[in-house]
């Protein structure tokens, strides 16, 4: 009696072309449980399930905000409590996006054995890294709300605008994670360069200063920095309790979708080369 034949998936050679998208997205959706479990395993590896792991997750950006605030007080002579709240809130969101990038950049090369032995949509790897970043970000919101209450800043219904802002932020983080994970397959030094890029990006974004305080000669930063309108909107909502500018939200969404579309196209068009390059 012949054993029932198992289904076989055949990958035909191609060069810089997209795979059939409908079967690809169906396969990706069918493995959504794997994305969740893979993300949880990464969190366990980083000791997120332990008390000290969760404390360090919150203390790291909190200590950074304290150090930067002291530098602002010493150098600039400003000790406004609103300034500290802005600095803390924007650092939390900035590091959420940066962690998605840093986690995503090595997601493909680190999954070498999985790629060589299993057939699955490779884009799941940077998606898992972005999900890890989101899970790690959520507790920092509660910490910021406590800080805001201690500082006596207002709580308003406009703060619910944080939900679409967070969604846009993680669309941007996902697009960057997908893009850099693909680039890292071809240029491995990008992973070493990325921390320096993130530090420069932090200084060029409205984190150590508010967007309204930017000098006129530096106004072009608003147009070339994807984080500028996003962090300004985040500060308006979370720190000042005001509604964001709809034009800024629209620009932020366009930046996020642009990186997501470009990164996804680049990733999918090169995905089947990964097995011979990782």
Secondary structure as UniProt FT lines:
FT   HELIX           21..30
FT   HELIX           32..45
FT   TURN            46..49
FT   HELIX           51..71
FT   HELIX           72..76
FT   HELIX           81..105
FT   HELIX           107..110
FT   HELIX           112..117
FT   TURN            122..123
FT   HELIX           124..151
FT   HELIX           157..161
FT   HELIX           162..186
FT   TURN            188..189
FT   HELIX           190..203
FT   TURN            206..207
FT   HELIX           211..213
FT   HELIX           216..218
FT   TURN            219..220
FT   HELIX           221..224
FT   HELIX           226..238
FT   HELIX           246..270
FT   HELIX           271..273
FT   HELIX           274..277
//
